[in-house]
Amino acid sequence: MKLTKNLGMLLLAIWLILTGLIALTSFTFTGLPIVMGILAIAAGILILIGR
C-alpha cells in the first residue's frame, strides 16, 4: 500500500476517517471540536499551498 506524499491530502484523509468514526461510535471528549478544527485548517492550508 502506498501512502500519499502530499501531507495536506494525508491530513484530509485522517480528518475524514476520524469524522466518520466519531459519527458511528458517538466518541467524544472535551477538546474534540478544537482538535478536529485544527486538523481541518491544517489540511486545507497544506492543500492550498500544494504540500
Phi and psi restraints in degrees (range 20) as a CNS / XPLOR table:
assign (resid 1 and name C) (resid 2 and name N)
       (resid 2 and name CA) (resid 2 and name C) 1.0 -106.1 20.0 2
assign (resid 2 and name N) (resid 2 and name CA)
       (resid 2 and name C) (resid 3 and name N) 1.0 123.0 20.0 2
assign (resid 2 and name C) (resid 3 and name N)
       (resid 3 and name CA) (resid 3 and name C) 1.0 -84.4 20.0 2
assign (resid 3 and name N) (resid 3 and name CA)
       (resid 3 and name C) (resid 4 and name N) 1.0 150.5 20.0 2
assign (resid 3 and name C) (resid 4 and name N)
       (resid 4 and name CA) (resid 4 and name C) 1.0 -69.6 20.0 2
assign (resid 4 and name N) (resid 4 and name CA)
       (resid 4 and name C) (resid 5 and name N) 1.0 146.3 20.0 2
assign (resid 4 and name C) (resid 5 and name N)
       (resid 5 and name CA) (resid 5 and name C) 1.0 -87.7 20.0 2
assign (resid 5 and name N) (resid 5 and name CA)
       (resid 5 and name C) (resid 6 and name N) 1.0 -9.4 20.0 2
assign (resid 5 and name C) (resid 6 and name N)
       (resid 6 and name CA) (resid 6 and name C) 1.0 -85.5 20.0 2
assign (resid 6 and name N) (resid 6 and name CA)
       (resid 6 and name C) (resid 7 and name N) 1.0 109.9 20.0 2
assign (resid 6 and name C) (resid 7 and name N)
       (resid 7 and name CA) (resid 7 and name C) 1.0 -62.0 20.0 2
assign (resid 7 and name N) (resid 7 and name CA)
       (resid 7 and name C) (resid 8 and name N) 1.0 -36.0 20.0 2
assign (resid 7 and name C) (resid 8 and name N)
       (resid 8 and name CA) (resid 8 and name C) 1.0 -62.2 20.0 2
assign (resid 8 and name N) (resid 8 and name CA)
       (resid 8 and name C) (resid 9 and name N) 1.0 -44.2 20.0 2
assign (resid 8 and name C) (resid 9 and name N)
       (resid 9 and name CA) (resid 9 and name C) 1.0 -67.1 20.0 2
assign (resid 9 and name N) (resid 9 and name CA)
       (resid 9 and name C) (resid 10 and name N) 1.0 -35.6 20.0 2
assign (resid 9 and name C) (resid 10 and name N)
       (resid 10 and name CA) (resid 10 and name C) 1.0 -64.6 20.0 2
assign (resid 10 and name N) (resid 10 and name CA)
       (resid 10 and name C) (resid 11 and name N) 1.0 -44.3 20.0 2
assign (resid 10 and name C) (resid 11 and name N)
       (resid 11 and name CA) (resid 11 and name C) 1.0 -64.9 20.0 2
assign (resid 11 and name N) (resid 11 and name CA)
       (resid 11 and name C) (resid 12 and name N) 1.0 -37.7 20.0 2
assign (resid 11 and name C) (resid 12 and name N)
       (resid 12 and name CA) (resid 12 and name C) 1.0 -62.9 20.0 2
assign (resid 12 and name N) (resid 12 and name CA)
       (resid 12 and name C) (resid 13 and name N) 1.0 -42.9 20.0 2
assign (resid 12 and name C) (resid 13 and name N)
       (resid 13 and name CA) (resid 13 and name C) 1.0 -61.7 20.0 2
assign (resid 13 and name N) (resid 13 and name CA)
       (resid 13 and name C) (resid 14 and name N) 1.0 -43.3 20.0 2
assign (resid 13 and name C) (resid 14 and name N)
       (resid 14 and name CA) (resid 14 and name C) 1.0 -62.7 20.0 2
assign (resid 14 and name N) (resid 14 and name CA)
       (resid 14 and name C) (resid 15 and name N) 1.0 -43.3 20.0 2
assign (resid 14 and name C) (resid 15 and name N)
       (resid 15 and name CA) (resid 15 and name C) 1.0 -61.2 20.0 2
assign (resid 15 and name N) (resid 15 and name CA)
       (resid 15 and name C) (resid 16 and name N) 1.0 -44.2 20.0 2
assign (resid 15 and name C) (resid 16 and name N)
       (resid 16 and name CA) (resid 16 and name C) 1.0 -64.3 20.0 2
assign (resid 16 and name N) (resid 16 and name CA)
       (resid 16 and name C) (resid 17 and name N) 1.0 -42.4 20.0 2
assign (resid 16 and name C) (resid 17 and name N)
       (resid 17 and name CA) (resid 17 and name C) 1.0 -63.2 20.0 2
assign (resid 17 and name N) (resid 17 and name CA)
       (resid 17 and name C) (resid 18 and name N) 1.0 -46.4 20.0 2
assign (resid 17 and name C) (resid 18 and name N)
       (resid 18 and name CA) (resid 18 and name C) 1.0 -63.4 20.0 2
assign (resid 18 and name N) (resid 18 and name CA)
       (resid 18 and name C) (resid 19 and name N) 1.0 -40.4 20.0 2
assign (resid 18 and name C) (resid 19 and name N)
       (resid 19 and name CA) (resid 19 and name C) 1.0 -60.9 20.0 2
assign (resid 19 and name N) (resid 19 and name CA)
       (resid 19 and name C) (resid 20 and name N) 1.0 -43.1 20.0 2
assign (resid 19 and name C) (resid 20 and name N)
       (resid 20 and name CA) (resid 20 and name C) 1.0 -65.8 20.0 2
assign (resid 20 and name N) (resid 20 and name CA)
       (resid 20 and name C) (resid 21 and name N) 1.0 -43.5 20.0 2
assign (resid 20 and name C) (resid 21 and name N)
       (resid 21 and name CA) (resid 21 and name C) 1.0 -65.4 20.0 2
assign (resid 21 and name N) (resid 21 and name CA)
       (resid 21 and name C) (resid 22 and name N) 1.0 -39.5 20.0 2
assign (resid 21 and name C) (resid 22 and name N)
       (resid 22 and name CA) (resid 22 and name C) 1.0 -63.0 20.0 2
assign (resid 22 and name N) (resid 22 and name CA)
       (resid 22 and name C) (resid 23 and name N) 1.0 -42.1 20.0 2
assign (resid 22 and name C) (resid 23 and name N)
       (resid 23 and name CA) (resid 23 and name C) 1.0 -66.1 20.0 2
assign (resid 23 and name N) (resid 23 and name CA)
       (resid 23 and name C) (resid 24 and name N) 1.0 -39.0 20.0 2
assign (resid 23 and name C) (resid 24 and name N)
       (resid 24 and name CA) (resid 24 and name C) 1.0 -76.0 20.0 2
assign (resid 24 and name N) (resid 24 and name CA)
       (resid 24 and name C) (resid 25 and name N) 1.0 -34.5 20.0 2
assign (resid 24 and name C) (resid 25 and name N)
       (resid 25 and name CA) (resid 25 and name C) 1.0 -105.2 20.0 2
assign (resid 25 and name N) (resid 25 and name CA)
       (resid 25 and name C) (resid 26 and name N) 1.0 -4.5 20.0 2
assign (resid 25 and name C) (resid 26 and name N)
       (resid 26 and name CA) (resid 26 and name C) 1.0 56.8 20.0 2
assign (resid 26 and name N) (resid 26 and name CA)
       (resid 26 and name C) (resid 27 and name N) 1.0 31.5 20.0 2
assign (resid 26 and name C) (resid 27 and name N)
       (resid 27 and name CA) (resid 27 and name C) 1.0 -71.3 20.0 2
assign (resid 27 and name N) (resid 27 and name CA)
       (resid 27 and name C) (resid 28 and name N) 1.0 136.6 20.0 2
assign (resid 27 and name C) (resid 28 and name N)
       (resid 28 and name CA) (resid 28 and name C) 1.0 -154.7 20.0 2
assign (resid 28 and name N) (resid 28 and name CA)
       (resid 28 and name C) (resid 29 and name N) 1.0 151.4 20.0 2
assign (resid 28 and name C) (resid 29 and name N)
       (resid 29 and name CA) (resid 29 and name C) 1.0 -149.9 20.0 2
assign (resid 29 and name N) (resid 29 and name CA)
       (resid 29 and name C) (resid 30 and name N) 1.0 171.1 20.0 2
assign (resid 29 and name C) (resid 30 and name N)
       (resid 30 and name CA) (resid 30 and name C) 1.0 -57.6 20.0 2
assign (resid 30 and name N) (resid 30 and name CA)
       (resid 30 and name C) (resid 31 and name N) 1.0 -43.3 20.0 2
assign (resid 30 and name C) (resid 31 and name N)
       (resid 31 and name CA) (resid 31 and name C) 1.0 -93.4 20.0 2
assign (resid 31 and name N) (resid 31 and name CA)
       (resid 31 and name C) (resid 32 and name N) 1.0 10.6 20.0 2
assign (resid 31 and name C) (resid 32 and name N)
       (resid 32 and name CA) (resid 32 and name C) 1.0 -57.7 20.0 2
assign (resid 32 and name N) (resid 32 and name CA)
       (resid 32 and name C) (resid 33 and name N) 1.0 -47.9 20.0 2
assign (resid 32 and name C) (resid 33 and name N)
       (resid 33 and name CA) (resid 33 and name C) 1.0 -61.2 20.0 2
assign (resid 33 and name N) (resid 33 and name CA)
       (resid 33 and name C) (resid 34 and name N) 1.0 -36.0 20.0 2
assign (resid 33 and name C) (resid 34 and name N)
       (resid 34 and name CA) (resid 34 and name C) 1.0 -67.3 20.0 2
assign (resid 34 and name N) (resid 34 and name CA)
       (resid 34 and name C) (resid 35 and name N) 1.0 -45.4 20.0 2
assign (resid 34 and name C) (resid 35 and name N)
       (resid 35 and name CA) (resid 35 and name C) 1.0 -61.8 20.0 2
assign (resid 35 and name N) (resid 35 and name CA)
       (resid 35 and name C) (resid 36 and name N) 1.0 -45.2 20.0 2
assign (resid 35 and name C) (resid 36 and name N)
       (resid 36 and name CA) (resid 36 and name C) 1.0 -66.9 20.0 2
assign (resid 36 and name N) (resid 36 and name CA)
       (resid 36 and name C) (resid 37 and name N) 1.0 -37.7 20.0 2
assign (resid 36 and name C) (resid 37 and name N)
       (resid 37 and name CA) (resid 37 and name C) 1.0 -65.1 20.0 2
assign (resid 37 and name N) (resid 37 and name CA)
       (resid 37 and name C) (resid 38 and name N) 1.0 -44.2 20.0 2
assign (resid 37 and name C) (resid 38 and name N)
       (resid 38 and name CA) (resid 38 and name C) 1.0 -63.6 20.0 2
assign (resid 38 and name N) (resid 38 and name CA)
       (resid 38 and name C) (resid 39 and name N) 1.0 -42.2 20.0 2
assign (resid 38 and name C) (resid 39 and name N)
       (resid 39 and name CA) (resid 39 and name C) 1.0 -62.7 20.0 2
assign (resid 39 and name N) (resid 39 and name CA)
       (resid 39 and name C) (resid 40 and name N) 1.0 -42.4 20.0 2
assign (resid 39 and name C) (resid 40 and name N)
       (resid 40 and name CA) (resid 40 and name C) 1.0 -65.7 20.0 2
assign (resid 40 and name N) (resid 40 and name CA)
       (resid 40 and name C) (resid 41 and name N) 1.0 -43.7 20.0 2
assign (resid 40 and name C) (resid 41 and name N)
       (resid 41 and name CA) (resid 41 and name C) 1.0 -63.9 20.0 2
assign (resid 41 and name N) (resid 41 and name CA)
       (resid 41 and name C) (resid 42 and name N) 1.0 -44.4 20.0 2
assign (resid 41 and name C) (resid 42 and name N)
       (resid 42 and name CA) (resid 42 and name C) 1.0 -61.5 20.0 2
assign (resid 42 and name N) (resid 42 and name CA)
       (resid 42 and name C) (resid 43 and name N) 1.0 -44.2 20.0 2
assign (resid 42 and name C) (resid 43 and name N)
       (resid 43 and name CA) (resid 43 and name C) 1.0 -62.6 20.0 2
assign (resid 43 and name N) (resid 43 and name CA)
       (resid 43 and name C) (resid 44 and name N) 1.0 -44.8 20.0 2
assign (resid 43 and name C) (resid 44 and name N)
       (resid 44 and name CA) (resid 44 and name C) 1.0 -61.7 20.0 2
assign (resid 44 and name N) (resid 44 and name CA)
       (resid 44 and name C) (resid 45 and name N) 1.0 -44.3 20.0 2
assign (resid 44 and name C) (resid 45 and name N)
       (resid 45 and name CA) (resid 45 and name C) 1.0 -64.2 20.0 2
assign (resid 45 and name N) (resid 45 and name CA)
       (resid 45 and name C) (resid 46 and name N) 1.0 -45.9 20.0 2
assign (resid 45 and name C) (resid 46 and name N)
       (resid 46 and name CA) (resid 46 and name C) 1.0 -64.6 20.0 2
assign (resid 46 and name N) (resid 46 and name CA)
       (resid 46 and name C) (resid 47 and name N) 1.0 -35.8 20.0 2
assign (resid 46 and name C) (resid 47 and name N)
       (resid 47 and name CA) (resid 47 and name C) 1.0 -67.2 20.0 2
assign (resid 47 and name N) (resid 47 and name CA)
       (resid 47 and name C) (resid 48 and name N) 1.0 -42.1 20.0 2
assign (resid 47 and name C) (resid 48 and name N)
       (resid 48 and name CA) (resid 48 and name C) 1.0 -63.3 20.0 2
assign (resid 48 and name N) (resid 48 and name CA)
       (resid 48 and name C) (resid 49 and name N) 1.0 -38.9 20.0 2
assign (resid 48 and name C) (resid 49 and name N)
       (resid 49 and name CA) (resid 49 and name C) 1.0 -87.5 20.0 2
assign (resid 49 and name N) (resid 49 and name CA)
       (resid 49 and name C) (resid 50 and name N) 1.0 -2.5 20.0 2
assign (resid 49 and name C) (resid 50 and name N)
       (resid 50 and name CA) (resid 50 and name C) 1.0 82.9 20.0 2
assign (resid 50 and name N) (resid 50 and name CA)
       (resid 50 and name C) (resid 51 and name N) 1.0 27.0 20.0 2
